Amino acid sequence: MTESTEKMTGARALIECLYREGVDTIFGYPGGVLLPIYDELYDANIRHILVRHEQAAAHGAEGYARATGKTGVCLATSGPGATNLVTGIANAYMDSIPMVVFTGQVPSNLLGNDAFQEANITGITMPITKHNYLVQDANDLPRIIKEAFHIASTGRQGPVLIDLPKDITLQEIEFYYPDKVDLRGYKPTYQGNLQQIKKAASEIEISKCPVIYAGGGIISSDASKELLEFAEKIKAPVTTTLTGMGGFPAENPLFLGMPGMHGTKYANYAIQESDLLIAVGVRFDDRVTGKLKAFAANAKIIHIDIDPAEISKNIKVDIPIVGDAKWILQKLLKYASPSQSEAWIKRIDHWKKDNPLYYVEPATGDGIKPQYIVEQICEACKDAIIVTEVGQHQMWAAQYFKFSKPRTFITSGGLGTMGYGFPASIGAKVGRPDKVVFDIAGDGSFQMNSQELATAVQENVPVIVAIFNNGYLGMVRQWQELFHNKRYSSTCIQNSVDFVKLAEAYGALGLRATKREEVRPAIEQAIASGRPTVIDFIIECEENVSPMVPAGAAINEILDLERKE
Amino acid sequence: MRHTLAVLVENKYGVLSRVAGMFSRRGYNIDSLTVGVTDDPTISRMTIVVRGDDEVLEQVTKQLNKLIDVIRVTDLKSEDSVERELALIKVNSDVSNRSEIMQIADIFRARIIDVASKSMVIEVTGDESKIAAIEQLLRPFGIKEMVRTGKVALRRGQKSS
């Protein structure tokens, strides 16, 4: 026996388990069936962030997980509390972020009776969790929690939900925390097949036009150092996906920026012309590949991923290597020789010179271009953690911020959740109080969870929300402009909110910038204030994200949308 | 192309809906599915007949393996496995044709398990084509009701648990 047993309630046991998993923070909202748990939390040595809507608890836990690399934890009551978490759980599932989600449930004897605040949350979340549990006996609770943290944080990471009927939290048990997990149906592969790795190495050696296409897997396996060494050793350019940003230093000459729909032209050209595509921790998402048949059509494809189900899911792979990106890149570093890419690198440098990301300053002179704000935030605070909502501002952030370190860009990639950024930024700041944290937001997205200003103020979490206010649901407006003859159906939200007054109403600092020269001072003032701050940047209202590959087109069919008037 | 998968799963609540949900969510078609407990009471065995080409089969297998409660997935090729299905067929019959129906049942080594004045229930076991054949021969008498179990299968020669 490693531990003596002790009698306690399920609720107390939950807290003891969280201590043993090293949980210092949870994001939650109380409710009827959670009373026994909240009573224990009252004097527990765990910081509880009280959100104003359960969706923010899930996003907050995810932001915390992404910023720290630890498993995020959130808690909500039965019924509506649990269903309000659903978007956040789906978001974490799509982006493979480790989270353990606790939900209260009606007492076991009422289950299935359509009781007050009952929802079948394990049924609802089955397709959006890595695994979930309905606890039927409090004696199982410690084992289940141990398993949940193990499943969430290993293999391809993801959210795990534990549903806790109220009687379970009151049941007395002999507490014993297992020190090992043994799941016969779950044995993730970490070490890649050496034969396959050697095969990949020999392809690299003869490649003339290699490209490394790296994604969120680099961040979750903590492999950015290995990626840099590998790219420099084999002399291959690197493009990182939206969720892979920060996995490779933007200032490195081998960096190509982001691929795909709003990627750089040179990243897309490089993929299309490559003879060897080395995909690491990516899933060939449609926003990256465009028309699948035309994607990297002349390239052999090496795919390194921890999830075997991603291999050849969207695109046929020539050399699959299943395992942990860090482990496999270390081995590749050992076996691979430099590729024959001298001429290729020169060609890419030409593409870079001829097709840079660019924007034109507005004719009037003092209007604010959104790209300029991103550059100014980057200049003012290069080490900041940048969190975003979803839409145009998200793409500008990915294009124009020079990320140099992993876990500094936190964004909703797969699910594309508007309203994600602000609560996620609160989670990130709680996890990394030493960092300046920006939520780059749109005026549409921010309004989906603006009530969390109350959380930021009450919990004293000084995040800075930079609203790129163009009075439109900008990304949809852009598509309407391009594909629906500028019929701006339900996308105009002009003059609906005074964001400065809104911030002030919550006790936060509200700032506004309407001219170019006001941008930098507003950023500096927000950073210096040390308070939760909203900056309302009034930007050019019909600015488009450029370049753009229309949905379904090949990624070298690129539109240049920057207005040159 | 049809494939028979033997899927060993944890014998826990919710496991059937996890498996079925994965199929419907990803748009794979199940032709038949049978579940029962194995010699180990903590493990159930599902036999799933799924339609699709080799790529679909590969994805189905991988997605099944991703479920925490799935312990092992085996593709049972018909040439090296034995497959059986059981059907109960209630057919119209009276004194005039009873012996004729009994003869048909006999040929198929089926059994009569219930006889009433206007019907009989026949139990038949075999592969799919055998059950289709007896069904065809019984149809002229009028099939009142029929139930099939779906396929179960085991690998030949070795215990493939």
Interface residues (C-beta under 8 A of the other chain):
Chain A: T122 G123 M126 P127 K130 H131 L134 Q136 I151 L183 R184 G185 Y186 D307 P308 A309 I311 S312 K313
Chain B: V9 E10 Y13 G14 S17 R18 G21 M22 R25 E55 E58 Q59 K62 Q63 N65 K66 L67 I68 D69 V70 I71
